[in-house]
Amino acid sequence: MDRETYDFFKVGELPEEYWYKYKALNGVVVMRTAKAFVKLLKDAIEVDVVSPRDFEGKNLVGLRLINGLRLFLDGVEKKTCLVEPLD
């Protein structure tokens, strides 16, 4: 996530020893890490918000959030919708 957006989540930032660290070709990438809740419809999903410590990141959605959604992606129309089961 970019730094400006991450600043909003900084209140939930974990101590540095709990930050994610990933091995990359050029060394270790340290990710600043915060806890947050995403509320969608009636549900709240706990997520980790991460941003590279040493360079600007991109705004991406992680699998933990995606796995908690019923989502319809229409690539042709470039639309995204939350859906509910028909039962």
FITIKE-156489 format. One line per 2 residues: number of its first residue (from 0); their letters; for each residue x, y, z of N, C-alpha, C, CB. Coordinates in nm, 2 decimals. Glycine has a CB too. Layout:
// FITIKE-156489
NUM = A = X/Y/Z/X/Y/Z/X/Y/Z/X/Y/Z  ... .
//
This chain:
// FITIKE-156489
0 = MD = 0.09/-0.12/0.00/0.00/0.00/0.00/0.09/0.12/0.00/-0.10/0.00/0.12  0.05/0.23/-0.06/0.13/0.35/-0.07/0.13/0.41/0.07/0.07/0.45/-0.17 .
2 = RE = 0.23/0.49/0.10/0.25/0.55/0.24/0.14/0.64/0.28/0.39/0.62/0.24  0.09/0.72/0.19/-0.02/0.81/0.23/-0.14/0.74/0.28/-0.05/0.91/0.11 .
4 = TY = -0.18/0.63/0.21/-0.29/0.55/0.25/-0.26/0.48/0.38/-0.33/0.46/0.14  -0.14/0.42/0.39/-0.10/0.35/0.51/-0.11/0.43/0.64/0.04/0.29/0.49 .
6 = DF = -0.08/0.56/0.63/-0.09/0.65/0.74/-0.22/0.65/0.81/-0.05/0.79/0.70  -0.33/0.63/0.74/-0.46/0.62/0.80/-0.47/0.50/0.89/-0.57/0.60/0.69 .
8 = FK = -0.40/0.39/0.86/-0.41/0.26/0.94/-0.30/0.26/1.05/-0.39/0.15/0.84  -0.22/0.36/1.06/-0.10/0.35/1.15/-0.14/0.33/1.29/-0.02/0.48/1.13 .
10 = VG = -0.26/0.37/1.33/-0.30/0.36/1.47/-0.31/0.21/1.51/-0.44/0.42/1.48  -0.32/0.12/1.41/-0.33/-0.02/1.44/-0.19/-0.09/1.41/-0.43/-0.09/1.36 .
12 = EL = -0.09/-0.01/1.39/0.04/-0.07/1.35/0.10/-0.16/1.47/0.14/0.04/1.32  0.15/-0.28/1.42/0.21/-0.37/1.52/0.35/-0.33/1.55/0.21/-0.51/1.46 .
14 = PE = 0.41/-0.37/1.66/0.55/-0.35/1.69/0.64/-0.41/1.58/0.59/-0.41/1.83  0.75/-0.35/1.55/0.84/-0.38/1.44/0.88/-0.53/1.43/0.96/-0.30/1.44 .
16 = EY = 0.89/-0.60/1.55/0.93/-0.74/1.55/0.82/-0.83/1.49/0.96/-0.78/1.69  0.70/-0.78/1.47/0.59/-0.85/1.41/0.56/-0.82/1.27/0.46/-0.83/1.49 .
18 = WY = 0.64/-0.73/1.21/0.62/-0.69/1.07/0.66/-0.81/0.98/0.71/-0.57/1.04  0.59/-0.81/0.86/0.62/-0.92/0.77/0.76/-0.89/0.70/0.51/-0.93/0.66 .
20 = KY = 0.83/-0.99/0.67/0.96/-0.98/0.60/0.96/-1.09/0.49/1.08/-1.00/0.70  1.00/-1.05/0.37/1.00/-1.14/0.26/1.14/-1.14/0.19/0.89/-1.09/0.15 .
22 = KA = 1.18/-1.26/0.15/1.31/-1.27/0.07/1.28/-1.23/-0.07/1.37/-1.41/0.09  1.37/-1.14/-0.12/1.36/-1.10/-0.26/1.50/-1.12/-0.33/1.30/-0.96/-0.28 .
24 = LN = 1.50/-1.11/-0.46/1.63/-1.12/-0.53/1.74/-1.02/-0.48/1.61/-1.11/-0.67  1.69/-0.90/-0.44/1.78/-0.80/-0.39/1.80/-0.79/-0.24/1.74/-0.67/-0.45 .
26 = GV = 1.75/-0.89/-0.17/1.76/-0.89/-0.02/1.63/-0.91/0.04/1.82/-0.76/0.02  1.61/-0.86/0.17/1.49/-0.88/0.24/1.41/-0.75/0.23/1.52/-0.91/0.39 .
28 = VV = 1.28/-0.77/0.21/1.18/-0.66/0.20/1.10/-0.66/0.33/1.09/-0.67/0.08  1.11/-0.55/0.41/1.04/-0.54/0.53/0.91/-0.46/0.51/1.13/-0.46/0.64 .
30 = MR = 0.80/-0.52/0.56/0.67/-0.46/0.54/0.61/-0.40/0.67/0.57/-0.56/0.47  0.59/-0.27/0.68/0.52/-0.22/0.79/0.39/-0.29/0.80/0.51/-0.06/0.79 .
32 = TA = 0.34/-0.33/0.92/0.22/-0.41/0.93/0.13/-0.35/1.03/0.25/-0.55/0.96  0.00/-0.34/1.00/-0.10/-0.29/1.09/-0.22/-0.39/1.08/-0.15/-0.14/1.06 .
34 = KA = -0.30/-0.39/1.19/-0.43/-0.47/1.19/-0.54/-0.38/1.16/-0.45/-0.55/1.32  -0.64/-0.42/1.09/-0.76/-0.34/1.06/-0.88/-0.44/1.04/-0.74/-0.25/0.94 .
36 = FV = -1.00/-0.38/1.04/-1.12/-0.46/1.01/-1.18/-0.39/0.89/-1.22/-0.46/1.13  -1.23/-0.47/0.79/-1.30/-0.43/0.67/-1.44/-0.47/0.70/-1.24/-0.49/0.54 .
38 = KL = -1.54/-0.37/0.69/-1.68/-0.40/0.71/-1.75/-0.40/0.58/-1.74/-0.30/0.81  -1.81/-0.51/0.54/-1.88/-0.52/0.41/-2.01/-0.58/0.44/-1.80/-0.61/0.31 .
40 = LK = -2.12/-0.51/0.41/-2.25/-0.56/0.44/-2.27/-0.58/0.59/-2.29/-0.68/0.35  -2.29/-0.71/0.63/-2.31/-0.74/0.77/-2.19/-0.79/0.84/-2.43/-0.83/0.79 .
42 = DA = -2.09/-0.82/0.76/-1.97/-0.89/0.81/-1.85/-0.79/0.83/-1.93/-1.00/0.72  -1.76/-0.83/0.93/-1.64/-0.76/0.94/-1.53/-0.86/0.93/-1.63/-0.68/1.08 .
44 = IE = -1.43/-0.83/0.85/-1.32/-0.93/0.83/-1.19/-0.86/0.88/-1.30/-0.97/0.68  -1.11/-0.93/0.97/-0.99/-0.88/1.01/-0.88/-0.90/0.90/-0.94/-0.95/1.15 .
46 = VD = -0.81/-0.79/0.88/-0.71/-0.80/0.77/-0.58/-0.74/0.82/-0.75/-0.72/0.64  -0.47/-0.78/0.75/-0.34/-0.71/0.78/-0.32/-0.61/0.67/-0.22/-0.82/0.78 .
48 = VV = -0.28/-0.49/0.71/-0.25/-0.38/0.61/-0.10/-0.37/0.61/-0.32/-0.25/0.66  -0.04/-0.39/0.49/0.11/-0.38/0.48/0.15/-0.28/0.38/0.16/-0.52/0.45 .
50 = SP = 0.27/-0.23/0.41/0.33/-0.13/0.32/0.48/-0.14/0.33/0.29/0.02/0.36  0.55/-0.14/0.22/0.70/-0.15/0.23/0.76/-0.04/0.31/0.76/-0.15/0.09 .
52 = RD = 0.85/-0.08/0.40/0.92/0.02/0.49/1.01/0.11/0.41/1.00/-0.05/0.60  1.08/0.06/0.31/1.19/0.13/0.24/1.16/0.19/0.10/1.30/0.04/0.23 .
54 = FE = 1.04/0.16/0.05/1.00/0.22/-0.08/0.85/0.23/-0.09/1.06/0.13/-0.20  0.81/0.30/-0.19/0.66/0.32/-0.21/0.60/0.19/-0.26/0.64/0.44/-0.31 .
56 = GK = 0.48/0.16/-0.20/0.41/0.04/-0.24/0.29/0.07/-0.33/0.36/-0.04/-0.12  0.22/-0.03/-0.37/0.10/-0.02/-0.45/-0.02/-0.06/-0.37/0.11/-0.10/-0.58 .
58 = NL = -0.14/-0.01/-0.40/-0.26/-0.05/-0.33/-0.32/-0.18/-0.39/-0.37/0.06/-0.33  -0.31/-0.29/-0.31/-0.36/-0.42/-0.35/-0.45/-0.48/-0.25/-0.24/-0.51/-0.38 .
60 = VG = -0.53/-0.57/-0.29/-0.62/-0.64/-0.19/-0.57/-0.78/-0.17/-0.77/-0.64/-0.25  -0.56/-0.82/-0.05/-0.50/-0.95/-0.02/-0.60/-1.07/-0.03/-0.44/-0.95/0.11 .
62 = LR = -0.55/-1.19/-0.03/-0.64/-1.31/-0.04/-0.73/-1.33/0.08/-0.55/-1.43/-0.05  -0.69/-1.28/0.20/-0.77/-1.30/0.32/-0.90/-1.22/0.30/-0.70/-1.25/0.45 .
64 = LI = -0.89/-1.11/0.25/-1.01/-1.03/0.22/-1.09/-1.09/0.11/-0.98/-0.88/0.19  -1.03/-1.12/0.00/-1.10/-1.18/-0.12/-1.17/-1.31/-0.08/-1.00/-1.20/-0.23 .
66 = NG = -1.10/-1.40/0.00/-1.16/-1.52/0.04/-1.29/-1.50/0.13/-1.06/-1.61/0.11  -1.30/-1.39/0.19/-1.42/-1.36/0.27/-1.54/-1.30/0.20/-1.38/-1.28/0.39 .
68 = LR = -1.53/-1.28/0.07/-1.63/-1.22/-0.01/-1.70/-1.31/-0.11/-1.57/-1.10/-0.08  -1.82/-1.28/-0.14/-1.89/-1.33/-0.26/-1.89/-1.22/-0.36/-2.04/-1.39/-0.22 .
70 = LF = -1.80/-1.24/-0.46/-1.77/-1.13/-0.54/-1.80/-1.17/-0.69/-1.63/-1.08/-0.52  -1.86/-1.08/-0.77/-1.88/-1.10/-0.91/-1.79/-1.00/-0.98/-2.03/-1.08/-0.95 .
72 = LD = -1.70/-1.05/-1.06/-1.61/-0.96/-1.14/-1.65/-0.98/-1.29/-1.46/-1.00/-1.12  -1.69/-0.86/-1.35/-1.72/-0.86/-1.49/-1.62/-0.78/-1.57/-1.87/-0.79/-1.51 .
74 = GV = -1.52/-0.86/-1.62/-1.41/-0.80/-1.69/-1.45/-0.72/-1.82/-1.31/-0.90/-1.73  -1.55/-0.77/-1.89/-1.60/-0.71/-2.01/-1.65/-0.57/-1.98/-1.70/-0.80/-2.08 .
76 = EK = -1.74/-0.56/-1.88/-1.80/-0.43/-1.85/-1.72/-0.35/-1.75/-1.94/-0.46/-1.79  -1.61/-0.42/-1.70/-1.52/-0.35/-1.60/-1.60/-0.31/-1.47/-1.45/-0.23/-1.66 .
78 = KT = -1.68/-0.41/-1.42/-1.76/-0.38/-1.30/-1.73/-0.49/-1.20/-1.91/-0.38/-1.34  -1.75/-0.45/-1.07/-1.73/-0.55/-0.96/-1.85/-0.53/-0.87/-1.60/-0.52/-0.88 .
80 = CL = -1.91/-0.64/-0.83/-2.03/-0.64/-0.74/-2.02/-0.74/-0.63/-2.16/-0.67/-0.82  -2.06/-0.70/-0.51/-2.08/-0.80/-0.40/-2.21/-0.87/-0.43/-2.08/-0.73/-0.26 .
82 = VE = -2.22/-1.00/-0.41/-2.34/-1.08/-0.43/-2.38/-1.15/-0.30/-2.33/-1.17/-0.55  -2.51/-1.19/-0.29/-2.56/-1.27/-0.18/-2.62/-1.40/-0.24/-2.66/-1.19/-0.09 .
84 = PL = -2.61/-1.51/-0.16/-2.66/-1.63/-0.21/-2.82/-1.62/-0.23/-2.63/-1.75/-0.11  -2.87/-1.70/-0.32/-3.01/-1.70/-0.35/-3.10/-1.78/-0.25/-3.04/-1.75/-0.49 .
86 = D = -3.04/-1.86/-0.17/-3.12/-1.95/-0.08/-3.22/-1.87/-0.01/-3.03/-2.03/0.02 .
//
